[in-house]
Amino acid sequence: MDKTDLKILKHLNKDSHIKKNKLAELVNLTPPAVATRIEQLEDEHVIKKYTIEVDLEKMGYIHQVFIMTEMDYRSLKKYLNFIHSKRNFIRHHYQISGQMNYMIQSAFHSNTELNNFLTELGKYTNYQVLNVISELS
């Protein structure tokens, strides 16, 4: 991977829907050369998938939170089963280092939905909630 590949990735990260002609112009290559590089990045699994970013508030998810969890190994299987059963609320789930074991990035339509999730989560783990106030550019 060279500097041109990194430039391509930077532009694709900003707009995965960018036209190859425009991308070629931005990185000073021909469109076929850009297409070849993108294909190679896909083949090497540098580019894993193309996604969209949605406005969660416009979709009705008014509560965006990060939940850090802490548990002992005996609760892990039940915790993971719970997490898999609640995938519609969970955007990302990470294993982390430090005092806590996992971090959940999630979104909820209402206080009631969030409270119900946390009540059930509390059966399997201790947790700390960080409420998202705003996203910075």
Sine and cosine of phi, psi and omega as CSV:
sin_phi,cos_phi,sin_psi,cos_psi,sin_omega,cos_omega
0.00,0.00,0.76,-0.65,-0.01,-1.00
-0.90,-0.43,-0.11,-0.99,-0.04,-1.00
-0.89,0.46,-0.57,0.82,0.01,-1.00
-0.92,0.40,-0.65,0.76,0.07,-1.00
-0.87,0.49,-0.66,0.75,0.02,-1.00
-0.90,0.44,-0.62,0.79,0.05,-1.00
-0.90,0.43,-0.68,0.73,0.04,-1.00
-0.86,0.50,-0.73,0.68,0.00,-1.00
-0.89,0.46,-0.64,0.77,0.02,-1.00
-0.87,0.50,-0.73,0.69,-0.01,-1.00
-0.93,0.36,-0.62,0.78,0.05,-1.00
-0.92,0.40,-0.56,0.83,0.03,-1.00
-0.92,0.40,-0.59,0.81,0.05,-1.00
-0.96,0.29,-0.62,0.78,-0.06,-1.00
-0.49,-0.87,1.00,-0.07,-0.04,-1.00
-0.94,0.34,-0.13,0.99,-0.02,-1.00
-0.99,-0.17,0.11,0.99,-0.05,-1.00
-0.87,0.49,0.64,-0.77,0.03,-1.00
-0.95,0.31,0.60,-0.80,-0.03,-1.00
-0.88,0.47,-0.54,0.84,0.04,-1.00
-0.88,0.47,-0.70,0.71,0.01,-1.00
-0.92,0.39,-0.69,0.73,0.02,-1.00
-0.89,0.46,-0.67,0.75,0.03,-1.00
-0.86,0.50,-0.67,0.74,0.03,-1.00
-0.89,0.46,-0.66,0.75,-0.04,-1.00
-0.93,0.36,-0.49,0.87,-0.04,-1.00
-0.94,-0.33,0.17,0.99,0.07,-1.00
0.86,0.51,0.73,0.68,0.09,-1.00
-0.74,-0.67,0.15,-0.99,0.11,-0.99
-0.99,0.12,0.40,-0.92,0.04,-1.00
-0.83,0.55,-0.65,0.76,0.05,-1.00
-0.89,0.45,-0.58,0.81,0.03,-1.00
-0.92,0.40,-0.64,0.77,0.04,-1.00
-0.91,0.42,-0.70,0.71,0.01,-1.00
-0.86,0.51,-0.66,0.75,0.02,-1.00
-0.90,0.44,-0.69,0.72,0.01,-1.00
-0.90,0.44,-0.68,0.74,0.01,-1.00
-0.89,0.45,-0.69,0.72,0.02,-1.00
-0.87,0.50,-0.66,0.75,0.01,-1.00
-0.91,0.41,-0.66,0.75,0.04,-1.00
-0.90,0.44,-0.57,0.82,0.08,-1.00
-0.94,0.35,-0.70,0.71,0.00,-1.00
-0.88,0.47,-0.58,0.82,0.00,-1.00
-1.00,0.09,0.04,1.00,0.01,-1.00
0.88,0.48,0.42,0.91,0.18,-0.98
-0.94,0.33,-0.71,0.71,0.16,-0.99
-1.00,-0.06,0.93,-0.38,-0.04,-1.00
-1.00,0.05,-0.67,0.75,-0.01,-1.00
-0.27,-0.96,0.26,-0.97,0.07,-1.00
-0.95,-0.31,0.71,-0.70,-0.06,-1.00
-0.74,-0.67,0.11,-0.99,0.11,-0.99
-0.88,-0.47,0.37,-0.93,0.12,-0.99
-0.90,-0.43,0.82,-0.58,-0.04,-1.00
-0.96,-0.28,0.39,-0.92,0.09,-1.00
-1.00,0.08,0.97,-0.24,-0.09,-1.00
-0.89,0.46,-0.59,0.81,0.02,-1.00
-0.89,0.45,-0.65,0.76,0.03,-1.00
-0.92,0.39,-0.37,0.93,0.05,-1.00
-1.00,0.01,0.03,1.00,0.05,-1.00
1.00,-0.06,0.08,1.00,0.04,-1.00
-1.00,0.01,1.00,-0.07,-0.11,-0.99
-1.00,0.07,-0.28,0.96,0.01,-1.00
-0.92,-0.40,0.94,-0.35,0.11,-0.99
-0.94,-0.34,0.83,-0.56,-0.09,-1.00
-0.68,-0.74,0.40,-0.92,0.22,-0.97
-0.93,-0.36,0.75,-0.67,0.00,-1.00
-0.85,-0.52,0.88,-0.48,0.06,-1.00
-0.99,-0.13,0.71,-0.71,-0.07,-1.00
-0.86,-0.50,0.47,-0.88,0.00,-1.00
-0.67,-0.74,0.79,-0.61,0.01,-1.00
-0.43,-0.90,0.23,-0.97,0.12,-0.99
-1.00,-0.07,0.23,-0.97,-0.12,-0.99
-0.87,0.50,-0.41,0.91,-0.03,-1.00
-0.93,0.37,-0.41,0.91,-0.02,-1.00
-1.00,-0.07,-0.12,0.99,-0.16,-0.99
-0.86,0.51,-0.74,0.68,-0.07,-1.00
-0.89,0.46,-0.70,0.72,0.02,-1.00
-0.91,0.42,-0.65,0.76,0.03,-1.00
-0.87,0.49,-0.76,0.66,-0.02,-1.00
-0.90,0.43,-0.60,0.80,0.08,-1.00
-0.88,0.47,-0.67,0.74,0.05,-1.00
-0.87,0.49,-0.73,0.68,-0.02,-1.00
-0.85,0.53,-0.72,0.69,0.00,-1.00
-0.90,0.43,-0.49,0.87,0.01,-1.00
-0.98,0.21,-0.22,0.97,-0.05,-1.00
-0.90,-0.44,0.47,0.88,-0.08,-1.00
-0.86,0.51,-0.42,0.91,-0.03,-1.00
-0.93,0.36,-0.32,0.95,0.06,-1.00
-0.99,-0.11,-0.32,0.95,-0.18,-0.98
-0.99,-0.17,0.84,-0.54,0.04,-1.00
-1.00,0.06,-0.71,0.70,0.02,-1.00
-0.57,-0.82,0.48,-0.88,0.02,-1.00
-0.68,-0.73,0.86,-0.52,-0.11,-0.99
-0.84,-0.54,0.59,-0.80,0.25,-0.97
-1.00,0.03,0.73,-0.68,-0.09,-1.00
-0.79,-0.61,0.25,-0.97,0.08,-1.00
-0.98,-0.18,0.23,-0.97,0.00,-1.00
0.95,-0.30,-0.39,-0.92,-0.06,-1.00
-0.94,0.34,-0.48,0.88,-0.01,-1.00
-0.98,-0.18,0.37,-0.93,-0.05,-1.00
-1.00,-0.08,-0.63,0.78,-0.10,-0.99
-0.68,-0.74,0.38,-0.92,0.11,-0.99
-0.75,-0.66,0.76,-0.65,-0.01,-1.00
-0.94,-0.35,0.80,-0.59,0.17,-0.99
-0.98,-0.19,0.86,-0.52,-0.10,-0.99
-0.60,-0.80,0.19,-0.98,-0.01,-1.00
-0.60,-0.80,0.59,-0.81,-0.08,-1.00
-0.69,-0.72,0.51,-0.86,0.00,-1.00
-0.97,0.24,-0.47,0.88,-0.12,-0.99
-0.48,-0.88,0.22,-0.97,0.10,-0.99
-0.88,0.48,-0.63,0.78,-0.01,-1.00
-0.89,0.46,-0.71,0.71,0.01,-1.00
-0.88,0.48,-0.72,0.70,0.04,-1.00
-0.89,0.46,-0.73,0.69,-0.02,-1.00
-0.88,0.48,-0.68,0.73,0.03,-1.00
-0.88,0.47,-0.66,0.75,0.04,-1.00
-0.87,0.49,-0.75,0.67,-0.04,-1.00
-0.92,0.40,-0.61,0.80,0.03,-1.00
-0.88,0.48,-0.72,0.70,0.01,-1.00
-0.94,0.35,-0.65,0.76,0.03,-1.00
-0.86,0.52,-0.62,0.79,-0.02,-1.00
-0.88,0.47,-0.26,0.96,0.07,-1.00
-0.95,0.31,-0.37,0.93,-0.14,-0.99
-0.91,-0.42,-0.32,0.95,-0.14,-0.99
-0.34,-0.94,0.37,-0.93,0.23,-0.97
-1.00,0.10,0.51,-0.86,-0.06,-1.00
-0.55,-0.83,0.29,-0.96,0.10,-0.99
-0.71,-0.71,0.74,-0.67,-0.07,-1.00
-0.96,-0.27,0.74,-0.68,0.12,-0.99
-0.90,-0.44,0.89,-0.46,-0.04,-1.00
-1.00,0.03,0.74,-0.67,0.03,-1.00
-0.98,0.20,0.84,-0.54,0.03,-1.00
-1.00,0.05,-0.75,0.66,0.05,-1.00
-0.33,-0.94,0.37,-0.93,0.06,-1.00
-0.99,-0.11,0.74,-0.68,0.01,-1.00
-1.00,-0.08,0.58,-0.82,-0.01,-1.00
-0.99,0.12,0.00,0.00,0.00,0.00
